[in-house]
């Protein structure tokens, strides 16, 4: 049987293949929004088995298993790690059409050099092969991140966190820069001066990004925080449209991030515009990334990227990458269609994993392949020029350079005519 993951996986056209292999394939990764554990990286954690590495912290997989009817005991319950892996293996063949099918194949191939698809029939053998590799020094948390060529990643951290793991990482000599980012699920209610002191501490520790699960925009504390971000040169991320209150039963069993949320209502565009306008009027509007979960918001938020600008700032308001339930091939293509039609594709900050799994860095490969395939289709249709240098420049800027400039620091980028 032909392996699913091959050199030209997802790349239909000659231009797509040239763009991916020549310009995208070797790029480093800047993952500016993840939920990876800074402690795992600071401790350089070793993993007891494949379930501990691959399944325990991944709500995407948990959700798929629930849809397949797997009992919660075999997902987040008291079953053994081997039983949980067996339940996952039996679920994988049922996921044809879901991006998890591709992601699973990529993760097995890139990290364990396993080209066959996981199933109940080969679960015992793959369990043994992978666990044997996990006992080697090449499969610690830092080694896995290094193998993925991650140049910089941002974790998600609460306002009250002491960030000691980040301090340890900064002194450890780890080649990947691991930066804290502020995660605000609920707006703080304390004294603004005390909040500002915490922001100063986060900045001292290298923080450049703040993230809000945006429910409503008409809040004085949100405006205060937005101004504080802008004055510090931070980036404000707004994740919009998640309906997190669904199953009370699953919330009790799996916690608040257990993979059972759904897509909510469309964005309150007038309120969002008032928030951004108020910040701009105070001359403190930060660079902002807008992530809609409801695809019905794509055109509105892609258009909004042209409503607020900053002199000399490319793409100050970003229509963010296809997020959560949209980060499959169709969702990525829809996001690219909207941004290309209503904004400037060349300013796009590119993909981030938003993941809790160390192996999820392969989603950057998935995105880059879809991006190159989408661009190849545009060239074949005559919508974009059949110019490898110009198109290659676009690939590099979207897949790496724009994110690097925003998160790591400015670097010189040669234009289309000088691209190599």
QUICORNOR-V397179 format. One record per run of one state. SS is the DSSP state (a for helix, b for strand, c for the rest). FROM is the first residue (numbers start at 0). LEN is the number of residues. Records with the same first field share a line. If there is no record, write none. Layout:
# QUICORNOR-V397179
SS = FROM-LEN / FROM-LEN
This chain:
# QUICORNOR-V397179
c = 0-13 / 24-4 / 31-6 / 42-7 / 54-4 / 67-4 / 74-6 / 95-3 / 112-10 / 134-2 / 139-1 / 147-2 / 154-2 / 157-6 / 172-4 / 179-2 / 184-7 / 204-4 / 214-5 / 232-2 / 240-1 / 243-4 / 254-7 / 263-5 / 281-5 / 292-2 / 304-5 / 310-2 / 313-3 / 319-4 / 326-2 / 342-2 / 347-10 / 380-7 / 407-8 / 418-2
a = 13-11 / 37-5 / 49-5 / 58-9 / 71-3 / 80-15 / 98-14 / 122-12 / 136-3 / 140-7 / 163-9 / 191-13 / 219-13 / 247-7 / 268-13 / 294-10 / 323-3 / 328-14 / 344-3 / 357-23 / 387-20 / 415-3
b = 28-3 / 149-5 / 156-1 / 176-3 / 181-3 / 208-6 / 234-6 / 241-2 / 261-2 / 286-6 / 309-1 / 312-1 / 316-3
